[in-house]
Amino acid sequence: MIEIRELHSLEEFAEAFRLFTGIWGFEPGNQPVNPEMMRALSHAGNYVAGAYEGGLMVGASVAFFAEGAALHSHITGALTGRGIGLELKRHQRRWALDRGLDRITWTYDPLVRRNAHFNLTKLGARPEKYLPSFYGVMDDAVNKGDDSDRLLAVWRLGAPPSPFTVEGARVALREEAGRPVEGSMDARVLLVAVPEDVESLRKEDAGAAKAWRHAVRDVLGGLLDGGARVTGFHAKSYYVVERP
């Protein structure tokens, strides 16, 4: 059984820091959060929580109050395949609602297919902005050498998102032999593919990974900049984008 609770001691923050470092392989001096920062955020009333299984920390999340009635989730990490990330997000949602907040935001890499499926399908969040190279070139073990393009996900807590349709959709970006191929933009509803496993692709074929980065930036980023909306994630593979 997963137990989730807020963290308050330096020992707990150090444990969360070790968990994050184990997941991403952060280099010294290049960590997005450290125990001292977690201590300060928690002391100021922000969200710092850990997930425990059998007395061991198996997930953690750090978030802070943002402009308007929002909570911005800065980092969430969990051991995969056990539903820990979902339980952390549900706890974070209850915490935000208890404080009168109406949305939670976070950024994520648009190329990571499992994260897109989790954010859009399981949680019902929706990407609202494309942020090119948001953190500059990444240096951790998972993302090393890649541009840090991010989507700003917005999870509106008051109501579920509207259903989406793929009827009449055209494929604006598809995958062929592991590489992105642009298709038709001649439709109101468009499908934008992302690679099956970009993290492995970075190690096995850096050129293909870079091609995906630029193709998704151009197609998905261009659509969002032009006023289109991401309304869902189809077949665990495609962003569904609706033009106005």
C-alpha positions, 0 to 999 in steps of 0.5 A: 500500500502506498502512503503519501505524506508531506515532508518536513525534516531535513532527513526526509528532504535528503531522502527525496533528493537521493530519489530524484538523483537516482531517477535522473542521474543529476550531476553535482551542481546541476540539480533542479532542487536540493534539500535546502530548497525543499526545506525553504519551500516547505517552511513557506507553506508550499507542497513537498511530499513523499510516497512510501511503500513498506517504509521506503520512499518510492516517490516525491513531489515538489510544488509551489504557489504560482500566479493566480489560484494555481500550484506549479509542480516543479518536479515529481519523480517515482519508481515506475510501473506501480501507480506511484506517480498517479497517487502523488498527483491525486494527493497533490490535487486534494492538497490544492483544492483544500487551499482554494486553488483551481489548477495545477501546472507543470512542464514536461518533454513533449517527446516522452510518449508515456508522460503525454499519455499519463498527463492527458489521458490519465489525469486530464491535463491539457498542454497550453503552451509550447516552450522551446529550450525552456531550460537550455541544453540538458546535462542529466543522464536521461536527457544529456545533450538534448534541447529542453523543449517543454509543454506547459500542462494545465490541470484544471481541477474543477471539471473534467476536460471536454471529450475529443474527436479524431473524426476527419483528422489528418496526420500532420506528423507521423513516424516512418522507420523511426524518423518523423515525416510531415504529412497533411495540415489540411484539416481542422483536427490534426494528429501529431506523432511522437517517437515510441521511446525518445530516451533510448533513441537519444542513445542509439540514434542521436540524429533521429532524436534531434530530428524528432525534436525539431519536427515536433517543435515546428509542427506542434509548437507552430500549431499552438503558437497559431491558436490551436488547442491540444484536446487529447492524446490518441492511441498512446501515440498522437497529440490531437490538435484542433484548430479554431 
